[in-house]
Amino acid sequence: MSIRKKIADSEAVLNWVARRIASYIRMVNRNTTWQRIGYDELDALVEQGEPVIVVLWHQRLAQSPYFFPLDKGRICSITSAARAGSMVGRVQQLFGMDTIAMASKKRHVALSREVLGKMKQGISIGIAADGPRGPERVSKTVPLVWARSSGKRVFGITYSARHGREAGTWDRLLMPRPWRNEGVFLCREWTETVPRKASEEQVEELRQSLQQHMNDITAEADRMVGREPWTPEA
């Protein structure tokens, strides 16, 4: 094993990097004037012990530790078991979130069983609809499967910030400026019902509906802070 790989796989190094990323996220949160919009229903459900499914775009992960009311209930984030996804999980754990690593070798049935078990304990579930490898802003069907199996309500959550830049990653991760910034957290329920015995055509229609819901609220958040909303490539 090369020295570079040993360093990259070192628990001490990984934990140090996670703490630095968490410090940046806290600095952004502390030095930004935030609006928190549309959370009344979600807050009430979580406070009553009712778990929900939270969906976001991978591009808006940078402030995800502040998406959910952790003072009212628990949430478990689904991350990739790959190195980048593992780092996301480490960072989110520093904020008090639970995580489940979605290994490529783990069968979807086993993952779904683990997720449903969390929800039965009253723990909400958070997932990037287009993650962990994209394509950018193309929703997977996984949130629909969990909504159908659990019967739990689905909330799309996003954020935007007036000052920030997009990283050169597949998702164009939004990195807010960590000082003198303005931002918004926007939460809105996706109100479609996933039938227990949905056909492939119905599932595809619902997938597109959820995808459009996420794009709509993200564009709305961007406009609220003066950012140019994302548009799909031709």
LINRA-V724195 format. One record per residue. N is the residue number from 1. SS is DSSP state (helix for helix, strand for strand, loop for the rest). PHI is phi in radians with two decimals (* if undefined). Layout:
n: (N | N)
ss: (SS | SS)
phi: (PHI | PHI)
//
This chain:
n: (1 | 2 | 3 | 4 | 5 | 6 | 7 | 8 | 9 | 10 | 11 | 12 | 13 | 14 | 15 | 16 | 17 | 18 | 19 | 20 | 21 | 22 | 23 | 24 | 25 | 26 | 27 | 28 | 29 | 30 | 31 | 32 | 33 | 34 | 35 | 36 | 37 | 38 | 39 | 40 | 41 | 42 | 43 | 44 | 45 | 46 | 47 | 48 | 49 | 50 | 51 | 52 | 53 | 54 | 55 | 56 | 57 | 58 | 59 | 60 | 61 | 62 | 63 | 64 | 65 | 66 | 67 | 68 | 69 | 70 | 71 | 72 | 73 | 74 | 75 | 76 | 77 | 78 | 79 | 80 | 81 | 82 | 83 | 84 | 85 | 86 | 87 | 88 | 89 | 90 | 91 | 92 | 93 | 94 | 95 | 96 | 97 | 98 | 99 | 100 | 101 | 102 | 103 | 104 | 105 | 106 | 107 | 108 | 109 | 110 | 111 | 112 | 113 | 114 | 115 | 116 | 117 | 118 | 119 | 120 | 121 | 122 | 123 | 124 | 125 | 126 | 127 | 128 | 129 | 130 | 131 | 132 | 133 | 134 | 135 | 136 | 137 | 138 | 139 | 140 | 141 | 142 | 143 | 144 | 145 | 146 | 147 | 148 | 149 | 150 | 151 | 152 | 153 | 154 | 155 | 156 | 157 | 158 | 159 | 160 | 161 | 162 | 163 | 164 | 165 | 166 | 167 | 168 | 169 | 170 | 171 | 172 | 173 | 174 | 175 | 176 | 177 | 178 | 179 | 180 | 181 | 182 | 183 | 184 | 185 | 186 | 187 | 188 | 189 | 190 | 191 | 192 | 193 | 194 | 195 | 196 | 197 | 198 | 199 | 200 | 201 | 202 | 203 | 204 | 205 | 206 | 207 | 208 | 209 | 210 | 211 | 212 | 213 | 214 | 215 | 216 | 217 | 218 | 219 | 220 | 221 | 222 | 223 | 224 | 225 | 226 | 227 | 228 | 229 | 230 | 231 | 232 | 233 | 234)
ss: (loop | loop | helix | helix | helix | helix | helix | helix | loop | loop | helix | helix | helix | helix | helix | helix | helix | helix | helix | helix | helix | helix | helix | helix | helix | helix | helix | helix | helix | helix | loop | strand | strand | strand | strand | strand | strand | loop | loop | helix | helix | helix | helix | helix | helix | helix | helix | loop | loop | loop | loop | loop | strand | strand | strand | strand | loop | helix | helix | helix | helix | helix | helix | helix | helix | helix | loop | loop | loop | loop | loop | loop | loop | loop | strand | strand | strand | strand | strand | strand | loop | loop | helix | helix | helix | helix | helix | helix | helix | helix | helix | helix | helix | helix | loop | loop | loop | strand | strand | strand | strand | strand | loop | loop | loop | loop | loop | helix | helix | helix | helix | helix | helix | helix | helix | helix | helix | helix | helix | helix | loop | loop | loop | strand | strand | strand | strand | strand | loop | loop | loop | loop | loop | loop | loop | loop | loop | loop | loop | loop | loop | helix | helix | helix | helix | helix | helix | helix | helix | helix | loop | loop | loop | strand | strand | strand | strand | strand | strand | strand | strand | loop | loop | strand | strand | strand | loop | loop | loop | loop | loop | loop | loop | strand | strand | strand | loop | loop | loop | loop | strand | strand | strand | strand | strand | strand | strand | strand | strand | strand | loop | loop | loop | loop | loop | loop | loop | loop | loop | helix | helix | helix | helix | helix | helix | helix | helix | helix | helix | helix | helix | helix | helix | helix | helix | helix | helix | helix | helix | helix | helix | helix | helix | helix | loop | loop | loop | loop | loop | loop | loop | loop | loop | loop)
phi: (* | -1.22 | -1.09 | -1.04 | -1.21 | -1.06 | -1.15 | -1.11 | -1.69 | -1.22 | -1.04 | -1.09 | -1.17 | -1.08 | -1.17 | -1.10 | -1.09 | -1.04 | -1.15 | -1.17 | -1.12 | -1.08 | -1.11 | -1.09 | -1.07 | -1.14 | -1.12 | -1.02 | -1.10 | -1.23 | -1.77 | -2.04 | -1.51 | -1.79 | -1.88 | -2.11 | -2.10 | 1.46 | -1.63 | -0.98 | -1.18 | -1.07 | -1.01 | -1.13 | -1.10 | -1.12 | -1.13 | -1.44 | 1.49 | -1.64 | -1.26 | -2.34 | -1.87 | -1.83 | -2.05 | -2.47 | -1.58 | -1.02 | -1.07 | -1.86 | -1.25 | -1.04 | -1.97 | -1.03 | -1.08 | -1.85 | -1.24 | -2.00 | -1.32 | -1.14 | -1.34 | -1.93 | -3.00 | -1.76 | -2.40 | -2.00 | -1.62 | -1.62 | -2.14 | -1.40 | -1.42 | -1.17 | -1.01 | -1.13 | -1.14 | -1.08 | -1.16 | -1.01 | -1.10 | -1.07 | -1.14 | -1.12 | -1.12 | -1.14 | -1.70 | 1.70 | -1.54 | -1.44 | -2.46 | -2.21 | -1.46 | -1.64 | -1.26 | -1.09 | -1.51 | -1.36 | -1.16 | -1.04 | -1.11 | -1.16 | -1.12 | -1.08 | -1.10 | -1.16 | -1.14 | -1.11 | -1.10 | -1.08 | -1.16 | -1.14 | -1.49 | 1.53 | -1.71 | -1.27 | -2.14 | -2.09 | -2.62 | -1.40 | -1.08 | -1.84 | -1.62 | -1.64 | -2.19 | 1.49 | -1.10 | -0.99 | 1.01 | -1.95 | -1.21 | -1.45 | -1.59 | -0.97 | -1.04 | -1.17 | -1.06 | -1.24 | -1.14 | -1.17 | -1.27 | -1.68 | 1.29 | -1.49 | -1.35 | -1.98 | -2.11 | -1.51 | -2.29 | -2.55 | -2.55 | -2.61 | -2.40 | -1.10 | -1.96 | 3.03 | -2.37 | -1.66 | -1.27 | -1.48 | -1.88 | -1.01 | -1.63 | 0.96 | -0.90 | -1.41 | -1.94 | -1.23 | -1.19 | -1.50 | -2.67 | 0.75 | -2.19 | -2.25 | -2.59 | -2.46 | -1.82 | -2.18 | -2.15 | -2.62 | -1.26 | -1.58 | -1.72 | -1.20 | -1.86 | -1.67 | -1.08 | -1.05 | -2.10 | -1.20 | -1.33 | -1.04 | -1.15 | -1.13 | -1.07 | -1.15 | -1.10 | -1.21 | -1.05 | -1.14 | -1.11 | -1.13 | -1.04 | -1.16 | -1.02 | -1.17 | -1.14 | -1.12 | -1.25 | -1.22 | -1.11 | -1.10 | -1.10 | -1.06 | -1.12 | -1.12 | -1.86 | 1.49 | -1.62 | -1.34 | -1.10 | -1.15 | -2.24 | -1.13 | -1.23 | -1.21)
//
